[in-house]
Amino acid sequence: MSQLSEIDQDVERVWTQEAEARDREIDDGQVTGIPAEDVFQQIRASWQ
């Protein structure tokens, strides 16, 4: 079980770093978010 706990902690650390990097990119204006409704509309359109 301790190995799984270590893996979970590693995964959590990596995802936290990724989320923080993405947040900085948005704050710095490097990327622009897409509204969720637009994303869902594109997905629905791709199914037709």
C-alpha positions as a Markdown table, in Angstrom:
| # | Residue | x | y | z |
|---|---|---|---|---|
| 1 | Met | 0.0 | 0.0 | 0.0 |
| 2 | Ser | 2.8 | 2.5 | 0.7 |
| 3 | Gln | 4.0 | 2.2 | -2.9 |
| 4 | Leu | 0.5 | 3.2 | -4.1 |
| 5 | Ser | 0.5 | 6.1 | -1.7 |
| 6 | Glu | 3.9 | 7.3 | -3.0 |
| 7 | Ile | 2.6 | 7.0 | -6.6 |
| 8 | Asp | -0.5 | 8.9 | -5.7 |
| 9 | Gln | 1.6 | 11.7 | -4.1 |
| 10 | Asp | 3.8 | 11.9 | -7.2 |
| 11 | Val | 0.8 | 12.1 | -9.5 |
| 12 | Glu | -0.8 | 14.7 | -7.3 |
| 13 | Arg | 2.4 | 16.7 | -7.3 |
| 14 | Val | 2.8 | 16.6 | -11.1 |
| 15 | Trp | -0.9 | 17.5 | -11.7 |
| 16 | Thr | -0.6 | 20.4 | -9.2 |
| 17 | Gln | 2.5 | 21.7 | -11.1 |
| 18 | Glu | 0.6 | 21.4 | -14.4 |
| 19 | Ala | -2.5 | 23.2 | -13.1 |
| 20 | Glu | -0.3 | 26.0 | -11.7 |
| 21 | Ala | 1.5 | 26.3 | -15.1 |
| 22 | Arg | -1.8 | 26.5 | -17.0 |
| 23 | Asp | -3.1 | 29.1 | -14.5 |
| 24 | Arg | 0.0 | 31.2 | -15.1 |
| 25 | Glu | -0.4 | 31.0 | -18.9 |
| 26 | Ile | -3.9 | 32.3 | -18.6 |
| 27 | Asp | -2.9 | 35.1 | -16.2 |
| 28 | Asp | 0.0 | 36.1 | -18.4 |
| 29 | Gly | -2.3 | 36.2 | -21.5 |
| 30 | Gln | -0.4 | 33.4 | -23.3 |
| 31 | Val | -3.6 | 31.4 | -23.7 |
| 32 | Thr | -7.3 | 32.2 | -23.8 |
| 33 | Gly | -9.8 | 29.9 | -22.2 |
| 34 | Ile | -12.8 | 28.6 | -24.2 |
| 35 | Pro | -16.2 | 28.8 | -22.5 |
| 36 | Ala | -17.5 | 25.3 | -21.6 |
| 37 | Glu | -20.7 | 25.8 | -23.6 |
| 38 | Asp | -18.6 | 26.4 | -26.7 |
| 39 | Val | -16.6 | 23.2 | -26.1 |
| 40 | Phe | -19.8 | 21.1 | -25.5 |
| 41 | Gln | -21.4 | 22.6 | -28.6 |
| 42 | Gln | -18.3 | 21.6 | -30.7 |
| 43 | Ile | -18.5 | 18.0 | -29.2 |
| 44 | Arg | -22.2 | 17.7 | -29.9 |
| 45 | Ala | -21.6 | 18.9 | -33.5 |
| 46 | Ser | -18.9 | 16.3 | -34.0 |
| 47 | Trp | -21.3 | 13.6 | -33.1 |
| 48 | Gln | -23.7 | 14.5 | -35.9 |
